[in-house]
Amino acid sequence: MRTLVSRLIHSTPPISRLNATAVRNLCTEPNKVDEPFKVEEAETVNVPPPPTEKLLVLGGNGFVGSHVCREALNHGLSVASLSRSGKSSLHDSWATDVIWYKGNLFSTDSLKEALNGVTAVISCVGGFGSNSYMYKIDGTANINAIRAASDQGVKRFVYISAADFGVVNYLLQGYYEGKRAAETELLTRFPYGGVILRPGFIHGTRTAGSMKIPLGVIGSPLEMVLQHAKPLTQIPLIGPLLTPPVNVIAVAKVAVRAATEPVFPPGILDVYGIQRYSQQHK
Ligand SMILES: NC(=O)c1ccc[n+]([C@@H]2O[C@H](COP(=O)([O-])OP(=O)(O)OC[C@H]3O[C@@H](n4cnc5c(N)ncnc54)[C@H](OP(=O)(O)O)[C@@H]3O)[C@@H](O)[C@H]2O)c1
């Protein structure tokens, strides 16, 4: 008898277990939920969409051009560059993501090949030398590129031109006449998608061979001081010399925005406009 009683006691579920069972049973009533539904989340795989914009940077291995390439890659664009020496001496890791064309703006064939499938162009080609050379490289070479891009149906074209520098304009006549001739061609051929950036001195880190030249050491403090002296630039002849320098990263940022944003206003952007657009968030 004692054994029977003991067996009954041990086969009875303990109170706590009874309670738990009762609660569970209560909660199985319709309209009552004892635990929130656990929905198995589908695994999200972060595959970036394939780039739809293909940007061609003319002079992508130069000082401004290399910063433009890097900025465009950061935006997920497909980036190609055309210059006489191709990839040249750039050893930075981002440079492997650029398609490098060796070519010359004076050769229609090399331009045609590089422009294949391109939606926007940023030209950073320019240079100094004799007046006739400067007119050729800043003017004629860029006019060739603008015409070729327009003929191939490119939507947007950004040209890195230069601010007027008063008396300096007379000393660098070929340079400024070339720049203004290329600007006129751009506004004619790309009335809705043509943007001209007119920076003064551009500072930042310029690569020359294996050397990095920190132009910002002079450029940054000058930019800080001169950006507040805009009225002084109105003084005839010498005033434009007080145009503030601008950082190469700001120029690159605005160039890429101008090349890719359909609502970016066409026309000429001076150094103050470049500073303003570079500080805006999209
Ligand atoms: N740096 C400044 O302070 C400043 C200020 C105002 C305006 N800008 C303007 O900004 C632009 C870029 O200046 P930057 O300082 O970057 O000049 P940069 O370093 O000398 O670059 C010029 C680029 O043009 C390429 N190039 C020259 N002739 C070419 C040709 N016939 N065909 C194809 N590519 C050619 C060069 O590459 P290859 O030699 O390999 O061909 C190089 O990539 C220029 O138009 C300049 O006038 C510059």
The ligand as a MOL file (V3000), in Angstrom:
LIG
                    3D

  0  0  0     0  0            999 V3000
M  V30 BEGIN CTAB
M  V30 COUNTS 48 52 0 0 0
M  V30 BEGIN ATOM
M  V30 1 N 46.0030 72.7660 -61.4670 0
M  V30 2 C 45.4380 73.9570 -61.3170 0
M  V30 3 O 45.7370 74.7190 -60.3860 0
M  V30 4 C 44.3670 74.4040 -62.2940 0
M  V30 5 C 43.7130 75.6130 -62.0740 0
M  V30 6 C 42.6910 76.0110 -62.9530 0
M  V30 7 C 42.3730 75.2110 -64.0280 0
M  V30 8 N 43.0330 74.0450 -64.2300 0 CHG=1
M  V30 9 C 42.6640 73.2230 -65.3940 0
M  V30 10 O 42.2900 71.9410 -64.9450 0
M  V30 11 C 42.6550 70.9730 -65.9290 0
M  V30 12 C 43.4900 69.8870 -65.2530 0
M  V30 13 O 44.6650 70.4570 -64.7100 0
M  V30 14 P 45.7750 69.5640 -64.0050 0
M  V30 15 O 46.5170 70.4580 -63.1110 0
M  V30 16 O 45.1850 68.3230 -63.5030 0 CHG=-1
M  V30 17 O 46.7090 69.2260 -65.2550 0
M  V30 18 P 47.6760 67.9800 -65.4480 0
M  V30 19 O 48.0090 67.3140 -64.1680 0
M  V30 20 O 48.8150 68.4600 -66.3000 0
M  V30 21 O 46.7960 66.9720 -66.3110 0
M  V30 22 C 46.5850 67.1600 -67.6890 0
M  V30 23 C 46.0910 65.8430 -68.2590 0
M  V30 24 O 45.8670 65.9790 -69.6570 0
M  V30 25 C 46.4060 64.8430 -70.3420 0
M  V30 26 N 46.6900 65.2650 -71.7040 0
M  V30 27 C 47.4770 66.3010 -72.1150 0
M  V30 28 N 47.4620 66.3900 -73.4440 0
M  V30 29 C 46.6470 65.4090 -73.9050 0
M  V30 30 C 46.2320 64.9960 -75.2150 0
M  V30 31 N 46.6450 65.6030 -76.3240 0
M  V30 32 N 45.3950 63.9500 -75.3140 0
M  V30 33 C 44.9440 63.3010 -74.2030 0
M  V30 34 N 45.3110 63.6560 -72.9450 0
M  V30 35 C 46.1640 64.6860 -72.8170 0
M  V30 36 C 47.6340 64.4820 -69.5110 0
M  V30 37 O 48.0260 63.1230 -69.6300 0
M  V30 38 P 49.1750 62.6580 -70.6690 0
M  V30 39 O 50.3200 63.5680 -70.4670 0
M  V30 40 O 49.4180 61.2360 -70.3040 0
M  V30 41 O 48.5500 62.7890 -72.0070 0
M  V30 42 C 47.0710 64.6950 -68.1000 0
M  V30 43 O 46.3670 63.5570 -67.6900 0
M  V30 44 C 43.3860 71.7260 -67.0050 0
M  V30 45 O 42.5200 72.0200 -68.0740 0
M  V30 46 C 43.8130 73.0050 -66.3380 0
M  V30 47 O 43.9440 74.0790 -67.2610 0
M  V30 48 C 44.0210 73.6230 -63.3860 0
M  V30 END ATOM
M  V30 BEGIN BOND
M  V30 1 1 1 2
M  V30 2 2 2 3
M  V30 3 1 2 4
M  V30 4 1 4 5
M  V30 5 2 4 48
M  V30 6 2 5 6
M  V30 7 1 6 7
M  V30 8 2 7 8
M  V30 9 1 8 9
M  V30 10 1 8 48
M  V30 11 1 9 10
M  V30 12 1 9 46
M  V30 13 1 10 11
M  V30 14 1 11 12
M  V30 15 1 11 44
M  V30 16 1 12 13
M  V30 17 1 13 14
M  V30 18 2 14 15
M  V30 19 1 14 16
M  V30 20 1 14 17
M  V30 21 1 17 18
M  V30 22 2 18 19
M  V30 23 1 18 20
M  V30 24 1 18 21
M  V30 25 1 21 22
M  V30 26 1 22 23
M  V30 27 1 23 24
M  V30 28 1 23 42
M  V30 29 1 24 25
M  V30 30 1 25 26
M  V30 31 1 25 36
M  V30 32 1 26 27
M  V30 33 1 26 35
M  V30 34 2 27 28
M  V30 35 1 28 29
M  V30 36 1 29 30
M  V30 37 2 29 35
M  V30 38 1 30 31
M  V30 39 2 30 32
M  V30 40 1 32 33
M  V30 41 2 33 34
M  V30 42 1 34 35
M  V30 43 1 36 37
M  V30 44 1 36 42
M  V30 45 1 37 38
M  V30 46 2 38 39
M  V30 47 1 38 40
M  V30 48 1 38 41
M  V30 49 1 42 43
M  V30 50 1 44 45
M  V30 51 1 44 46
M  V30 52 1 46 47
M  V30 END BOND
M  V30 END CTAB
M  END
